[in-house]
Amino acid sequence: MMRSLFAAVSGLKTHQQRMDVIGNNIANVNTPGFKKSRVTFQDMLYQTIRGASRPVEGGLGGTNPIQMGPGVSIASIDTIFGITSFQDTGKATDLGIDGEGFFVLSDGSRNYYTRVGNFDFDSEGNLVSLLNGMHVMGWMAQPDGSIKTDVEPVNICINMSETEPAKATENIYFAGNLDSRVPIYEDDNKTPSSKIIVRQTVYDSKGQEYIVAIELKKVGNNEWSWILNANSIVNSTGETIEVGEQSGVLKFDTQGKIQSSTETPHISFTPPGSDTLNIALDFKGLTQYGSNSTATIQRQDGYTAGTLESYTIDQSGTITGVFTNGVTRSLAQIALARFSNPAGLYKNGGSLYSETSNSGKPLLGTGGASGFGSIRPGSLEMSNVDLSSEFTEMIITQRGFQANSRVITASDEMLQELVNLKR
């Protein structure tokens, strides 16, 4: 039987398999996170009819080997992890990876890896993949919002009813200017511009609100006093909190800058049923220049209790909770994995991959870290299939298939001529 028949048959098979791969690529042109495949051919083991010979000195020259090939086979089907574009979805839990990382998913017994960040929270607060319900792996935050990423990742689960406890005010920060041109304070009638009253809402350990009024008076050249009067604190119902008068002196240099003090000014009072509040007064933001007084309280660091209102996900994969009291706190961070040879991963279907002996062990990290890429919230990675390239490959493959079929036809005609020699 003619070798050309079997060589052509091998060509038909390999080109058919190549067409199967192209068809799969085109079928997944709109599959999020899909990575196209590429087929590489190789020639098969040759049959040696005559080996090579070396030249003989003073005699014949050398001859090359005579070999005949039996056809073609598939050398490899490679996954091309090329960079692709992203589709904006506007959904906060849709995540893409701009880089080489993979999301880590778990079915409870083993981990899988995917490029498709089509995630959402289920009824119990678990962050899961909407494709298969697998848990998204990462690290949960400590109560203070810190996250340890040097431990094994766990299922991300957010308590949607989580509360942020109240925090008593510990510091009040002043800012603005005290007019150096005003006279020394005498009384409200004669020198009203030499006295400023600033008010600020503060909180006790239960999150209850109190309005504190502090007077600033010019008492000398480059000197102002601060005073908390006996009736300067009222609660949310308008009742006055009894407190003794507390005061201190602020000194400015000739450049209008406040002079540092060895002791930190503070006020203290005890609300009914709560712990005593000791509030430090930070006057470092005040100046005394020859311009209108703008002194005010810039901020304080206490707040009332709050509940989780919403959340955001940033480029590092950190899930940040936004509470009704205005506090933001890290809740968890999504883990990413990368491999030394991602093309060696095993395709499990359903946009999932698993490690193999040739992919290397997964290295875990976070978005933005070197080699992992950054996370793009509100978007999904699109397929990297290029239709123009695939159609070109399809034409080449089709012509290769046709050429091999012609070899079979020609070989058949040659055999027919051989049979017809005997009539």
C-alpha positions, 0 to 999 in steps of 0.5 A: 500500500502506498505511504502517501495514503497514510501520510495524507490521512494523518494530514486530514486528521491533524487539520480536522483537529486544528479546525476543531480548535479554531471552531472552539475559539470562535464559539467562545469569542464572547465568553468572558475571560476565555483564552484562545488555543493554538495548534502546532504541527510536527513531522512524524518519525522518519523511515530511513532507507539509506544512511549517510556516508562520509567522504573517502580520501582519494575516492568517492564523496559523502552521501546524505541520508535517504529518509521518508516521512509517514505524515504529520501529527500534533505537537502541541495545543497551546493556551495563549494568555495574551492581554485583552480588553475589558468590558465595563459593567458598572457592577461593583462585584464584577472584577477583572485582572489587568495582569497575569494573576488568577482569582482563587475559588474553592468548592470546599475540598480543593482550589480552582483558578479563574480569570472570570471575576463574575462575583456577588454576595449570597444570602449569607454574605459569602462572596461567590462566583455566579458561574458555579457558586464556588467561594472566592478566597481571600483574607478577612480583616482584623477588628481594627481593619488590618489584614494579614496576607501571610496566612492561608486564605479563607472563604470571604464572608461579609456580615451585611449587618455588621456594626461599627461601635461608637468611639468616644472623642479623644482629640479636637483639632483647631485651625484658622487665624486669630486676628493680631490687630484686635485689642486685649479683651475687656468685655463683650461690649467694648471689645467684642472682636477680641472674643471668639466662641467655637462649637463642636459636637463630641461623642461619649463611649456610647456614641451620645452627642454633646455640643462643646463651646470653647471661648478664645479671648485675647489676653495680652500681646501674642497671648490668647486664652481658651476657656470652657465655662461651667455651662458650655456643654449641652447634650442632644436634648439641650440639657446642660452638663455640669462641669467646672471651668477649665482654661489655658493660655495660647502663646504665639511668636512674633511671626504669628506661629503658635509656640509649642507647649510641654503639656497638651491642653485638654478638657474633661467631663463625665456624662451621666451613665458614661465614662469620663471624657478626656479630650485633648485640644490640638491648637497647632493649626492656629495662627495669629496674623494681621487678618480677620479671625477665621478660627474654627474647629477643624475636626474631632475623632469621635463618632456614634455607632453605625451599621454597614451601609455599602462597600467598595472594592479597590485595585488591590482587591480590598473590600472596604465597608462604609458605615452609616456613621461615616466610618470606613473600614477594611473588611477583607481582601481578595487573594490572587494567584500566579504561576510560573507557567500558566500555559501548563494549567489544566482546563477544567471547563466552566472557565476554571483551571487547576494546577499541574506538575508543569504549571508550577505551584501557585504563588499567592498575593494581592492586586497591585503586587509585582507579577499579579496585576491590578484588579479592575472593579466594575468590569469583566475581562473579555475573550482574547479571540481575534476573529480576523486571525481565526478566519485566516487560520480557518482558510489555511486549515481548509486549504491544507485539508483539501490538499491532503484529500487530493493526495488521497485521490491521486494515490487512489488513481495510481493504485487503480492504474496498477490494478488495471495492468492485469486485465 
